[in-house]
Amino acid sequence: MADSIRIARDAPLQSRNTFGVAATAPVLVEVADAAALPALLADREFGERLSLVLGGGSNLLFAGDPEGVVLALTGKRVTQADDFIAEDGVRTIVRADAGVEWHDFVMRTLRHGFAGLENLALIPGTVGAAPIQNIGAYGVEVREFIHAVEAFEPATGQMHRMDAAACRFAYRDSLFKQQPDRYIVTAVEFTLSRTHSPKLDYAGIREELDDMGAAPTPQNVADAVIAIRRRKLPDPAVLGNAGSFFKNPIVPAPEAEALKAEHDALPVFRGNDEGTRKLSAAWMIDQCGWKGHRDGDAGVAASHALVLVNHGNATGAHLLDLARRIAGSVQERFGVSLEPEPRVIGATW
């Protein structure tokens, strides 16, 4: 197992987070085979000092350096098409290691004829991070397709296989996010189908397909989503960002109705149930004048009010300060609290 472990000390993390902010890990441990985790974390040097499990770095903000050991799972095994578990010709379960790049995984499943994840194309990050955040886009959440999550529990030394119900998924939330230091996601199983009907009634997907002159096949839907995302969202490789920084707030239906009566253009959607509504954080932020705002190298994307950006040398603390001011202005004007989607390291929200 030693061949699957790499250890670096005082390791720079700037290239390992999509905001591109400078940070340093006292110890960075890369593990290619999750089977090595029990022995590795039984060692007090690593197990007792573990402070962060790092995926693609697309859902966190380093407002300071992490303390202790940073762990990165780098395994990239995906069950091959001719070896898919429980395949019945129509439906299948696909298993992927936590270190697999998410977008690559989505496109791979589509190439093999299995649909479901097409609306989640081009989301940065890894497979292991997907259930933690319950990533979602264009009317789809990843929990709809998760069959099981494999996770290691350092405190007990046990490996667990949890079905979707046990993961406690909610909007941009899960058991793994609620208890961030308890489990390490090592692999995810997805239930996909050859007969899944794509979701088209969200954020211009039908219009994009019409412009492409394309039928609504899963692959074409993915291509449409990719085109929309590239127009609306800055590429992290060009302009540092973590995608949508704020969650769309979910409020009681009466509160949403009162806000809608006062602000007729406010987009309002169904929440987790009939008694709640989801509000557009982007619209409220835009109304507060933040879209395209720049404060030194920290700013808000000109193309999307939900996206905080690093124009070059912004620190994580600078970006966090900007995010707090944005949230404060929305609270003052609309009486609505905003919460960040990314995990903040080195500071509290």
Summary of the structure (lengths in Angstrom):
residues: 349
radius of gyration: 20.4
end to end distance: 38.5
largest distance: 62.5
contacts: 1169
relative contact order: 0.13
helix: 32%
strand: 29%
